[in-house]
Amino acid sequence: MTEPDHLAGLDPVVQESTPAIIARALRRAISDGTFAPGDQLGEAALARTLGVSRGPLREAMQRLTQEGLLVSHRNRGLFVAELTPEAVADMYLLRTTIETAALQRVLESGAGSRTADELDSAVDAMAALASEPRSAAMVAADLDFHHALVEAARSPRLSRVHETVLVETSMCLHAMSATYSDAESRLSEHRAIADAVRVGDAARATSLLVEHMQDGLARVRAAGPAT
């Protein structure tokens, strides 16, 4: 049977599996610090808390293990990955690679102005939190800026990898929050990137983004996250 022409533009609705929903809940809990680096995740307790059976929970935890967010210790169980100095440096390397690639694609596609509007909105949200530079809300607004940049590239693979690295980034941002005595430097760095994107200055936007990543790595190291 041929579908009516006006339905041709609709995509099928994809129903998320239970393991995918559980995995997202666990990522969020790791991201917001509910589960800290080094915490053990007990399968029985988690299944009770989430109200799910152990089968889909095991599958979800296996996904997070493959993503590097959980680590398995023989005869001990699963633990949230530690923020070792080597892991943090590697994470920032990956972030820089993903976000500079997204930036290049955005500017090459001519989507700089639209993307800059989205980035400016994220900075505006950060500015509204200027009185609480160390808050969890500021961390979330900071992450929204970087999420908007990568999503603007319209690359499913970049977005998929970035989703995982943003969880680790959130862990780092919570660790570095004490290094921000005010919001001024944080806001100015993000706003400058948005401005360079708006005018299509790829060299400047890339340079500012790389410098921003280097500053973030230095702040995490200064904060001395749990290792």
Summary of the structure (lengths in Angstrom):
residues: 227
radius of gyration: 19.4
end to end distance: 60.6
largest distance: 64.4
contacts: 670
relative contact order: 0.13
helix: 69%
strand: 4%
